[in-house]
């Protein structure tokens, strides 16, 4: 799950991670009001979408730039008016762009120095690790490639958490001194608290800046949350913006289906994440392109199978569908009945290849046969892939 | 001819009175696993299916029945605690089936486990089976057959796929371990390979991995130096888009790391045959065994 910049700012404020003052606005009037309350002559208005490259983006109405500086509340209002409700296209949004529903009005700061600071869950060691670099404001992957010596890694003991001495050590590695060192290490400790309290898998501040006034502030941030822990963070769940997600994925999540939309034209419905990935792979190997990843889970109900099928059929790019089930907990007859119900409910616009194996396979196959629906049965995975690719090409 | 579990395994089931705990405890008993106890707090004193005593704590179950392995079906919010409870009671093998445990919880539990003697398999895994002797988990028993091939996998149904290919072609398995799809798990690919290397009756290995992390690469480099029996691998997720979590919490390509291509290259470099498709895992191994 991703969150907006203004939401990241709210989380920083809650955990006392120093960040420039600001708030989101949904209307030009609100923008003006926030700008007035900030009481500064250096303001920035930023379009809130889940995509990078906003500053260099262009709105479909011709207005250039989703990040703009200004001096007065009236100007902030004008800028907000030009952005709100408009579609912003950046190198990350694709040509369709994204509609701007909120703008962030914040105090703008003059930057003296930029550094990089992140905390992430390191799976190899099974503990959190801080990754920091004096090279801020650029992609850390690039720094890692070109100047690996400029990246500092500090592992954190899972039961102790980040210790004050470690925060100081990191501060020195990043060339902080005097009051700035104190401010930076306090920020690091508070950020670690945030990381643990909110079950993050990554928090990346890029850049962390020193302003011309000597303040140490988190300017922009990226958050990754552990999906497994969202159940205990209602406030994070509330931050979800379904406008920013693939509508197919939003629909799937309503039924607890694990769906990820892709660009191809062969839809697949599989039980189990590993087999679902492997099914996408074998479609590609057979010369086709998968339209999605879909794991209906170990114990999907008939209704879940039906809803899953409806989502696949609603994708206009789809030219053929492959159902691949290896029944363990999942019974083949349950999935067969789900497919039959779905096909009856939505009709079948494209060829459907079904491969069933495992628990109650004979019963499942019998149900499909007796349904008299135009379903191609495949006896194994290789054959299923070949047939669905052929069907997509002729269809 | 097996690792970790056999006919001497005495199993306790944590969460035995819940719906999936009960369903799969029944399945394991039906397969022939010696289920000696169940644990559900507050239900101590009951009998499961009229023959398995239920206890309030693992500590009591261990004391009364001498259980040496546990299968955990406790819901995700409480599962890390259940793992710690089993380790505290001294249960040697902990198999955690539960999916969706918060990573922070697992990280803490794992840190404590390092100082205990217990081995954890999972979480978010199908379990472990030594065909014909002991099944601890949710895999369909009938697709397996006793034999000499060890199977290690991060995935459930994809493992069934590979096992079924072997069984249909007449090749049985010594033990099949599902190590789980989470980013932090108790037993890694590498540790599982080491366990199999100590089993004289495991003649060959199937290693099923997926995108994300570096566990497969670590296993590969160890195999290159220390393991000379045949190994066939398959890596799922070659077509997965970067930055997206593919169902399993651990299955994500991030910062250009953990790609299928990188893993396949590391495996091949270690002299491991990599199956091109999930449908050819069985045949790839049989091909090598014939030569």
Interface residues (C-beta under 8 A of the other chain):
Chain A: X121 X123 X124 X126 X127 X128 X140 X141 X144 X157 X158 X159 X196 X199 X201 X226 X227 X228 X229 X231 X232 X258 X260 X262 X270 X271 X272 X273 X274 X275 X276 X277 X278 X279 X280 X281 X282 X283 X284 X285 X290 X293 X295 X298 X299 X326 X327 X328 X329 X357 X358 X359 X380 X381 X382 X385
Chain B: X20 X76 X77 X100 X101 X102 X103 X104 X105 X106 X107 X108 X110 X111 X112 X126 X138 X139 X140 X143 X153 X154 X155 X156 X157 X158 X159 X160 X161 X164 X181 X183 X184 X208 X210 X211 X212 X213 X214 X234 X236 X237 X238 X239 X240 X241 X244 X245 X246 X247 X248 X249 X250 X251 X255 X256 X260 X276 X277 X278 X279 X280
